[in-house]
Amino acid sequence: MTNTLTPDDKRLVEETFQRIAGDLGMIADRTIEVGTVNVELARARAAGRGGIHVSFKLGMQHEGRILHGALVVPLADAITLGCYLMMVPDDGVKSKRNVSTLDPGLKDALMEVGNFVGGATDATLRGLGLDGIKVRSEGCQGVKPNVRPAFVYTEGSDLLVGRAKLKIHSWPQFEAILMLPLLRPAAASSPA
């Protein structure tokens, strides 16, 4: 049985990106713009291209199952979010964007960014009528260039993968990747 991408799947990913951007923008006190969102139904986790990325891991309780996903963001942009959370001014953010070793304060800030990502995802999914779902952050991790992030996932199972161009304040645009399990009631994915 093969699932196909539905308008509801696309809406779920688009609205999750919008909610994450809105919530993070509010806590960072900076605008975060979401460009076009491309969504596909994939059978493998997606890798961030180019440089090191940060994977904000998500755990979802739904219909008695524990499912997993992630938001993957380039390291410099994750650092930017963490710095704004710590109320670092733009000049300070600029000097931090190129670091590759994070100090404990920045690590803690990234964990808190992950909590906001989890909360925004939870609010979106509940708002779209997914009954009985609970989403929480499962931490974050650095991911090498072109390597798929680690989270519990059965290779070959359906995964919603959304890619969006985001822009934080006046920093360059970047690609963020949102991976979510296919969240449909069991009856909706069964053949008729």
ABEGO torsion letter per residue (X at the ends): XBBBBBAAAAAAAAAAAAAAAAAAAAAAGBBBBBBBBBBBBBABBBBBBGBBBBBBBBBBBBGGBBBBBBBBBBAAAAAAAAAAAAGBBAAAAAAAAABABBBAAAAAAAAAAAAAAAAAAAAAAAAAGBBGBBBBBAEBBBBBBGBBBBBBBBBGBBBBBBBBBBBBEABBBBBBBBBBBBBBBAAAABBX
